[in-house]
Amino acid sequence: MYTQSFNVPDSPGATAPAAASAGEDPVRQAAFDARIDADGRIEPQDWMPEAYRRTLVRQISQHAHSEIVGMLPEGNWISRAPSLKRKAILIAKVQDEGGHGLYLYSAAETLGTSRDQMLDALHSGRAKYSSIFNYPTLTWADVGVIGWLVDGAAIMNQVPLCRCSYGPYARAMVRVCKEESFHQRQGYEALLVMMTGTDEQKAMVQDAVNRWWWKCLAMFGPPDADSPNSAQGMRWGIKRVSNDELRQKFVDATVPQARVLGVTLPDPDLRWNEERQHYDYGQIDWNEFWESVNGNGPCNRERLATRVKAYRDGEWVRDAALAHAAKKRARSMKEAA
């Protein structure tokens, strides 16, 4: 999952949903709060505050958009994979990402929003997707690094969501997490192979790590002090772990992996802190992060244009499916009569 934009509203300058809406039924509100306090699950048929529903729609749809847009950087390498094995693995991975998007759009639809509405928000630029997919994949090593670092960060974000208070979202995440684990492993294995190759291949891996490392740290979202909506998300049981905690866990887990791989993480301030029992790390460029989140990333226009074109090119398939469904329904009604 690619959650950093879930802490900001879709449209620049807009405000996030309030913690509670005026005029909510106090009895229902109390019952909802009691279920949340008991770490229970909220299902589509259950009453929920409007602010909770809006927050979920924004978060789940942004997650779905990120999965769909995330197919593009790696899909660009399917025809250029260095072997049939790598091609088959990459095809399977990109297909998984498409499936994740479909699970998540379906989960968001249970909250009363349509897929057409969500896609229109994405295509028009009103909705956000993860900042990490605003960057180009320049070499084959980028595909491996995305698997290792980007999907590794995604797993760190996603596992707590399996305990999300909203049932359909939590259940979708169980399968997504299993598949993301495969993505992370295949990326790391591909890099291990490259690091046993030529000096040029090793340099290619190091260059990709240098370009993606800081962007992956930013994926976890702004510092907790600058993420005012996180507290409410955690109160509702939508979010389970804070941005800074997740980022620290990712750094602590990744440093030993980098050592085994034989690459250097591009942070001169990265060192073990004996007192904290964690790794210290340097400052993230949050200006670059916000530029990407607000639609000014290097590949933002290209990514959105590709998605819009794919949607328009597939219109005839949707029309044919609707016509077939209408014909089948009419035949059933005729037979029933």
Disulfide bonds with the S-S distance in Angstrom:
none
